[in-house]
């Protein structure tokens, strides 16, 4: 009696096909994950750029306020209101030569 077994060699072939299919699915899912991470990083970068621009604008506004407060015209006005006297030839404190060597 003859027994026919036509699908005997397909076991290794189907295992190979299953492993290739599993690998392709794994690689596809990994690619989707990496793409999503890239998109998230791009969005975070844009948010940080917007925040940086906002901080730069606030910084320039603060600098302008400081410059306005220390403007020569404003200082002259505050001197007049506080009854201060502008010294034309100020005398500065001088230290001895020995003290300068010890400081350095």
C-alpha positions as CSV (number, residue, x, y, z in Angstrom):
1,X,0.0,0.0,0.0
2,X,1.3,3.5,-0.9
3,X,0.8,6.4,1.4
4,X,0.9,9.8,-0.3
5,X,2.1,12.7,1.8
6,X,2.1,15.8,-0.5
7,X,2.5,18.5,2.2
8,X,5.5,17.1,4.1
9,X,8.0,19.6,2.9
10,X,5.8,22.6,3.4
11,X,6.4,22.7,7.2
12,X,9.8,24.4,6.8
13,X,8.5,26.7,4.1
14,X,5.5,27.8,6.1
15,X,7.7,28.4,9.2
16,X,9.9,30.6,7.0
17,X,6.9,32.5,5.6
18,X,5.5,33.0,9.1
19,X,8.8,34.3,10.4
20,X,9.1,36.7,7.5
21,X,5.6,37.9,8.0
22,X,6.2,38.4,11.7
23,X,9.4,40.3,11.0
24,X,7.7,42.6,8.5
25,X,4.9,43.3,11.0
26,X,7.4,44.0,13.7
27,X,9.4,46.3,11.5
28,X,6.2,48.1,10.3
29,X,5.1,48.7,13.9
30,X,8.6,49.9,14.9
31,X,8.5,52.3,11.9
32,X,5.2,53.7,12.9
33,X,6.5,54.2,16.5
34,X,9.6,56.0,15.2
35,X,7.5,58.2,12.9
36,X,5.2,59.2,15.8
37,X,8.2,60.0,18.0
38,X,9.6,62.2,15.2
39,X,6.3,64.1,14.8
40,X,6.1,64.6,18.6
41,X,9.7,65.9,18.7
42,X,8.9,68.3,15.8
43,X,5.8,69.7,17.6
44,X,7.8,70.0,20.9
45,X,10.5,71.9,19.0
46,X,8.0,74.3,17.6
47,X,6.4,74.9,21.0
48,X,9.9,75.6,22.4
49,X,10.7,78.0,19.6
50,X,7.4,79.9,20.3
51,X,8.2,80.1,24.0
52,X,11.8,81.3,23.2
53,X,10.5,84.0,21.0
54,X,8.0,85.1,23.7
55,X,10.8,85.2,26.3
56,X,13.0,87.2,23.8
57,X,10.3,89.8,23.4
58,X,9.8,90.1,27.1
59,X,13.5,90.4,27.6
60,X,13.8,93.2,25.1
61,X,10.8,95.0,26.7
62,X,12.5,94.8,30.1
63,X,15.8,96.1,28.6
64,X,13.8,99.0,27.1
65,X,12.3,99.8,30.5
66,X,15.7,99.8,32.1
67,X,17.1,102.0,29.4
68,X,14.2,104.4,29.8
69,X,14.7,104.5,33.6
70,X,18.5,105.2,33.3
71,X,18.1,107.7,30.5
72,X,19.9,111.0,31.1
73,X,16.7,113.0,30.9
74,X,15.0,110.9,33.5
75,X,18.0,110.9,35.8
76,X,18.2,114.7,35.7
77,X,14.5,114.9,36.6
78,X,14.9,112.6,39.6
79,X,18.0,114.6,40.7
80,X,15.9,117.7,40.8
81,X,13.0,116.1,42.7
82,X,15.3,114.6,45.4
83,X,17.4,117.8,45.9
84,X,20.6,116.1,44.9
85,X,23.7,118.1,43.6
86,X,25.6,117.0,40.6
87,X,29.3,117.0,41.4
88,X,31.5,118.4,38.6
89,X,34.8,117.2,39.9
90,X,34.4,114.2,42.1
91,X,37.2,113.0,44.4
92,X,37.6,109.3,44.6
93,X,39.1,107.3,47.5
94,X,42.6,106.2,46.8
95,X,44.3,103.2,48.4
96,X,48.0,102.9,49.1
97,X,50.3,101.0,46.8
98,X,50.8,98.2,49.4
99,X,47.1,97.5,49.7
100,X,46.8,97.1,45.9
101,X,49.5,94.4,45.9
102,X,47.8,92.4,48.6
103,X,44.5,92.6,46.8
104,X,45.9,91.3,43.5
